[in-house]
Amino acid sequence: MGEIGEDQVRQCETDSTVHTGSVATVIPRSVVDLLGVTKRGQRTITLADGHQEVVDVTHAVFVEIMGRDTVEECLVLGDEVLIGHTVLEKTGLFIDYVGCRLVPNPAHPDQTVLKVKGFGR
């Protein structure tokens, strides 16, 4: 795939819910269509009620939250944007359950620092 011009980049600002029970990020078909994101494949998922469903998975979507960003493949499902654990991990954001908000990792409030285990010097 080639690069596109900056004037061809599509973006969408949405309200979203941080879903503590979801590993993956979920976006509705309407957002996929608005962004022009293509399908990369399909995945079998297990929903909260225990039943399984096959859903589309997107190519990379750039996600920015509170000035921190990452690239994420997204599951296509439902009618709202749900932010899963992988985006929180990759952006260094924590859930403040008392304040019902996202906060930067207190150990690294000014930047995202990713953990990589298994590699030592």
Backbone bond lengths (Angstrom), bond angles and torsions (degrees), N, CA, C in turn:
res aa  C-N    CA-C-N  psi(-1)  N-CA   C-N-CA  omega(-1)  CA-C   N-CA-C  phi
1 M - - - 1.444 - - 1.518 109.68 -
2 G 1.302 116.21 140.25 1.453 121.19 178.62 1.512 112.13 -92.66
3 E 1.317 114.58 174.53 1.456 120.15 178.30 1.518 109.55 -85.36
4 I 1.338 115.47 153.50 1.460 120.74 175.53 1.511 108.45 -112.44
5 G 1.314 115.74 160.42 1.448 120.37 178.87 1.520 111.72 -71.53
6 E 1.329 115.91 155.41 1.467 120.52 -179.37 1.526 111.81 -58.02
7 D 1.325 116.77 -32.48 1.471 120.61 179.55 1.529 112.36 -71.34
8 Q 1.336 117.55 -10.64 1.461 121.38 179.53 1.531 112.91 -100.98
9 V 1.322 116.63 -3.95 1.461 120.70 179.95 1.522 108.64 -73.70
10 R 1.317 115.75 128.05 1.459 120.87 178.43 1.522 109.10 -98.89
11 Q 1.324 115.16 143.65 1.457 118.88 177.12 1.512 110.22 -140.07
12 C 1.305 114.35 159.52 1.452 120.80 -176.44 1.518 107.96 -147.95
13 E 1.307 117.51 121.24 1.460 121.11 175.64 1.519 107.48 -97.69
14 T 1.335 116.21 126.61 1.458 119.94 -176.62 1.523 111.05 -134.04
15 D 1.307 114.96 157.14 1.455 120.05 164.33 1.509 105.81 -77.75
16 S 1.301 117.18 148.79 1.463 119.65 179.36 1.514 109.36 -146.77
17 T 1.312 114.72 165.08 1.453 122.34 178.09 1.518 108.35 -115.53
18 V 1.320 116.47 132.93 1.455 119.78 172.17 1.516 105.82 -80.45
19 H 1.319 115.32 120.28 1.460 120.78 -174.72 1.517 108.65 -104.81
20 T 1.324 116.37 104.26 1.464 120.70 -174.47 1.525 113.49 -66.52
21 G 1.328 117.41 -16.41 1.451 119.99 -179.95 1.517 113.92 -96.21
22 S 1.319 117.23 4.20 1.458 120.79 -175.69 1.523 111.47 -115.17
23 V 1.317 116.26 132.05 1.460 120.63 173.71 1.517 109.40 -78.31
24 A 1.320 116.09 -44.39 1.464 122.19 -174.41 1.526 111.51 -91.43
25 T 1.318 114.96 162.49 1.459 121.84 173.44 1.523 108.27 -92.74
26 V 1.323 115.15 139.72 1.459 122.53 -175.52 1.527 108.45 -118.01
27 I 1.329 116.10 133.06 1.461 120.18 173.66 1.528 108.91 -129.96
28 P 1.325 116.54 146.51 1.465 119.11 179.74 1.524 111.76 -76.07
29 R 1.312 116.04 160.58 1.465 122.46 178.71 1.536 110.84 -54.81
30 S 1.332 118.33 -36.61 1.471 120.97 -178.53 1.525 111.43 -61.14
31 V 1.330 118.40 -36.62 1.466 122.06 177.89 1.526 109.98 -72.51
32 V 1.323 116.73 -40.59 1.475 120.91 176.52 1.524 109.54 -56.84
33 D 1.339 116.20 -47.20 1.465 121.04 -178.77 1.526 111.45 -65.42
34 L 1.333 117.09 -42.23 1.463 121.50 179.76 1.526 111.33 -61.54
35 L 1.330 116.08 -41.80 1.465 120.73 -178.95 1.528 112.82 -80.74
36 G 1.315 117.05 -18.11 1.461 119.80 -176.81 1.515 112.44 71.47
37 V 1.322 117.06 26.99 1.465 121.95 179.84 1.520 108.83 -74.76
38 T 1.304 115.37 139.28 1.460 119.06 179.98 1.522 111.27 -94.99
39 K 1.314 114.36 156.70 1.461 122.09 178.98 1.525 109.16 -78.67
40 R 1.320 116.27 134.23 1.455 122.88 178.55 1.512 111.49 -98.46
41 G 1.308 116.14 -23.20 1.459 120.54 -177.59 1.506 110.02 167.43
42 Q 1.319 115.01 -157.14 1.456 120.70 178.08 1.520 109.48 -136.21
43 R 1.325 115.68 156.04 1.462 122.47 177.57 1.522 108.49 -135.96
44 T 1.311 115.19 148.89 1.460 120.62 170.41 1.519 107.06 -89.93
45 I 1.326 116.00 127.75 1.456 120.74 -179.68 1.526 109.55 -119.43
46 T 1.308 115.69 157.20 1.453 121.57 173.31 1.517 107.81 -110.34
47 L 1.324 116.66 122.97 1.456 122.35 -179.40 1.525 110.52 -84.76
48 A 1.323 116.27 167.88 1.462 121.92 -176.18 1.527 113.07 -56.32
49 D 1.330 116.33 -31.52 1.469 119.04 -179.57 1.528 112.75 -83.06
50 G 1.354 116.57 1.87 1.456 121.35 175.27 1.514 115.89 95.87
51 H 1.341 118.29 -14.63 1.463 116.83 -179.30 1.526 110.31 -83.43
52 Q 1.324 114.62 154.89 1.463 120.99 -177.39 1.519 110.55 -103.25
53 E 1.323 114.09 152.72 1.458 121.25 -178.67 1.525 108.31 -148.83
54 V 1.309 117.79 147.23 1.458 122.43 175.25 1.522 107.61 -96.46
55 V 1.338 116.28 126.36 1.464 121.00 -178.71 1.522 110.19 -129.60
56 D 1.326 115.91 160.10 1.459 121.32 175.96 1.523 110.63 -72.60
57 V 1.338 115.03 151.75 1.463 123.16 173.92 1.525 106.76 -122.57
58 T 1.325 116.63 134.87 1.463 121.21 -177.74 1.527 111.85 -85.97
59 H 1.323 114.18 163.19 1.459 119.65 163.26 1.521 106.66 -68.82
60 A 1.304 117.71 -178.40 1.461 123.02 -174.17 1.529 113.33 -58.29
61 V 1.321 114.53 134.52 1.465 123.50 174.46 1.524 106.83 -120.20
62 F 1.321 117.11 131.10 1.457 122.21 176.80 1.521 107.27 -80.25
63 V 1.329 117.25 124.27 1.462 122.61 -178.60 1.523 108.37 -118.02
64 E 1.335 116.43 128.42 1.462 120.73 176.33 1.516 109.05 -124.41
65 I 1.330 115.21 128.82 1.459 122.36 177.71 1.524 107.89 -135.66
66 M 1.313 116.78 125.01 1.468 122.41 176.61 1.529 112.19 53.34
67 G 1.323 116.65 38.93 1.453 120.86 177.95 1.518 114.89 78.78
68 R 1.319 117.21 2.35 1.469 121.61 177.22 1.518 108.07 -110.75
69 D 1.311 116.88 146.61 1.460 118.01 -174.55 1.514 112.67 -138.13
70 T 1.328 113.11 162.93 1.453 121.74 176.28 1.516 108.07 -158.76
71 V 1.302 116.10 171.45 1.460 122.61 174.24 1.518 106.92 -113.18
72 E 1.321 115.77 135.98 1.456 120.16 -172.39 1.518 110.37 -144.32
73 E 1.337 117.30 138.12 1.453 118.89 166.03 1.518 105.33 -80.96
74 C 1.322 117.56 147.26 1.462 121.35 -175.20 1.524 110.82 -124.37
75 L 1.315 115.05 147.59 1.453 120.78 171.66 1.520 107.76 -83.06
76 V 1.323 116.96 142.88 1.464 121.50 -178.97 1.523 107.34 -103.66
77 L 1.346 114.60 113.71 1.458 119.35 -172.26 1.516 110.00 -169.13
78 G 1.296 117.19 147.25 1.458 122.24 169.81 1.515 114.83 71.27
79 D 1.346 114.54 -159.59 1.462 119.69 -176.26 1.523 113.16 -130.93
80 E 1.354 117.09 16.52 1.460 120.12 175.42 1.523 109.80 -142.91
81 V 1.336 115.50 159.94 1.459 121.08 177.84 1.525 108.10 -86.14
82 L 1.336 115.91 125.91 1.457 122.33 177.73 1.526 108.30 -117.91
83 I 1.308 116.83 123.88 1.458 121.81 179.35 1.520 108.27 -91.19
84 G 1.329 116.95 123.96 1.456 122.58 -179.24 1.516 112.75 -96.99
85 H 1.332 115.27 -179.63 1.462 122.01 -175.69 1.522 114.05 -61.99
86 T 1.337 117.90 -35.15 1.467 117.89 -175.74 1.521 111.71 -63.73
87 V 1.324 117.87 -37.93 1.472 120.12 177.38 1.528 110.26 -66.31
88 L 1.330 117.01 -41.46 1.464 119.21 178.91 1.522 110.87 -62.82
89 E 1.322 117.04 -43.80 1.472 120.46 178.63 1.525 111.12 -61.13
90 K 1.328 116.34 -45.61 1.468 119.95 -175.14 1.526 113.17 -76.05
91 T 1.323 118.31 -14.23 1.468 120.92 176.62 1.522 112.11 -106.22
92 G 1.329 117.33 -3.76 1.462 120.41 178.60 1.512 113.35 67.94
93 L 1.322 116.68 33.78 1.462 120.65 179.37 1.525 109.83 -106.93
94 F 1.312 115.69 140.84 1.459 123.19 179.12 1.515 109.26 -113.81
95 I 1.310 115.89 158.15 1.457 120.97 175.13 1.524 108.65 -93.23
96 D 1.324 115.93 123.41 1.466 122.38 171.49 1.522 105.51 -92.55
97 Y 1.324 116.39 97.31 1.461 121.00 -175.09 1.525 111.80 -66.71
98 V 1.316 118.01 -33.73 1.463 121.02 179.96 1.527 110.50 -68.50
99 G 1.324 116.37 -44.61 1.462 120.99 -178.78 1.520 114.12 -88.23
100 C 1.340 116.59 -3.71 1.479 121.49 -178.32 1.517 111.56 51.28
101 R 1.336 115.45 55.45 1.464 120.46 -179.39 1.519 110.08 -155.02
102 L 1.317 115.74 169.32 1.461 121.48 173.04 1.516 108.72 -94.04
103 V 1.322 115.71 143.80 1.461 121.37 177.17 1.520 108.39 -136.72
104 P 1.333 117.19 151.14 1.467 119.41 174.84 1.525 110.41 -65.23
105 N 1.326 115.94 150.36 1.451 121.76 174.99 1.527 108.21 -53.31
106 P 1.350 118.97 120.42 1.463 120.75 -177.99 1.527 113.63 -58.67
107 A 1.327 117.62 -27.19 1.466 120.35 178.34 1.525 111.90 -72.39
108 H 1.342 116.98 -22.42 1.472 122.08 -178.70 1.526 109.10 -142.27
109 P 1.323 118.37 66.77 1.465 120.64 -172.94 1.528 114.63 -68.44
110 D 1.340 117.68 -21.13 1.463 120.11 -174.74 1.519 114.93 -99.90
111 Q 1.328 117.26 -8.25 1.455 119.73 -177.73 1.521 110.20 -160.09
112 T 1.305 115.54 162.09 1.454 121.06 175.71 1.519 108.73 -86.29
113 V 1.318 116.81 131.14 1.457 122.53 174.73 1.518 106.38 -124.06
114 L 1.329 116.69 117.69 1.457 121.74 -177.68 1.520 111.23 -89.85
115 K 1.320 116.11 143.46 1.462 121.79 175.63 1.520 108.88 -88.34
116 V 1.318 116.35 132.82 1.457 122.54 173.13 1.521 106.42 -130.42
117 K 1.320 115.51 115.52 1.459 119.39 -177.68 1.523 110.28 -103.60
118 G 1.311 115.16 152.72 1.457 120.18 175.85 1.510 114.12 97.97
119 F 1.332 116.32 -3.95 1.465 118.94 178.78 1.516 107.63 -120.02
120 G 1.293 116.28 123.30 1.457 120.63 179.27 1.503 109.77 -131.02
121 R 1.282 113.10 172.68 1.473 117.66 179.90 1.485 111.13 -95.62
